[in-house]
Amino acid sequence: MSNILYINSSVRNTGSISRQISGEFITKLKAAQPTSTVVERDLTAHPVPHLTEQMMGAYFTPADQRTAAQNETVKVSDNLVAEIMAADIVIIAAPMYNFSVSSTLKAWIDHIARAGLTFKYGANGPEGMVKRKKFYIFTARGGVYSDGPAKAMDFHETYLRAVFGFLGITDITFIHSEGLAMGEDAVNTALANSRTAIAGLVAA
Ligand SMILES: Cc1cc2nc3c(=O)[nH]c(=O)nc-3n(C[C@H](O)[C@H](O)[C@H](O)COP(=O)(O)O)c2cc1C
């Protein structure tokens, strides 16, 4: 049995490829592991707030010294950190917006990257504290970035690998649906490729 955390971040509910493909993956995964639980967090329906000075002050105040208001303030981030820590598998649907992630997904990342909880600095530099998680990231992109002339503009997979790697998460599988703005044939090819990838992942 696995605890699955499922994050969605497309602004679209209708026609979203990242929601579609990640949803198909979860359906297969649940069929293969019927006792698994899924906690779903839709960052479009329920965006997490941007960081504020008040939040930063609460985060950096030791827990036993926080005021009642600060205890309330840290709850948003504490709950998000608890969700990720409780998960064995994290599935993220991440459309590319302006060469990187959506602002809603970035806001979520800002809450789960917590000094002392998900990473720490020691004599050897930073150390990620989020261990033994399997991440699947389903991207959707209008252009093609996995290869070719636009590869250098991929601040999407590169960013996600960097920030999650910093937190200790290194077992990440990306499933890219690309070229979605390049005509019907390209869309069909992208969907077929992603479905082939999913079939291989769940069968494996
Ligand atoms: C605000 C916005 C910015 C986008 N920026 C890019 C981009 O930089 N590069 C790209 O290839 N596609 C870009 N796209 C296209 C989306 O990546 C594409 O439509 C994708 O399918 C969106 O994911 P979804 O289908 O899950 O909604 C952008 C779309 C939107 C709405």
The ligand as a Gaussian input file, in Angstrom:
#p B3LYP/6-31G(d) Opt

LIG

0 1
 C        0.015000      31.403000     -19.273000
 C        0.544000      30.362000     -20.215000
 C        1.899000      30.349000     -20.513000
 C        2.414000      29.379000     -21.363000
 N        3.747000      29.361000     -21.611000
 C        4.253000      28.382000     -22.404000
 C        5.660000      28.315000     -22.643000
 O        6.461000      29.091000     -22.139000
 N        6.121000      27.336000     -23.454000
 C        5.279000      26.414000     -24.017000
 O        5.754000      25.534000     -24.729000
 N        3.951000      26.443000     -23.795000
 C        3.438000      27.405000     -23.001000
 N        2.090000      27.449000     -22.758000
 C        1.244000      26.370000     -23.311000
 C        0.963000      25.319000     -22.255000
 O        2.156000      24.767000     -21.739000
 C        0.110000      24.213000     -22.866000
 O       -1.120000      24.781000     -23.294000
 C       -0.180000      23.082000     -21.905000
 O       -0.980000      22.122000     -22.569000
 C       -0.882000      23.583000     -20.650000
 O       -1.103000      22.517000     -19.756000
 P       -2.568000      21.900000     -19.593000
 O       -2.935000      21.274000     -20.910000
 O       -2.438000      20.888000     -18.516000
 O       -3.508000      22.995000     -19.235000
 C        1.553000      28.404000     -21.931000
 C        0.183000      28.445000     -21.619000
 C       -0.317000      29.407000     -20.784000
 C       -1.790000      29.399000     -20.449000

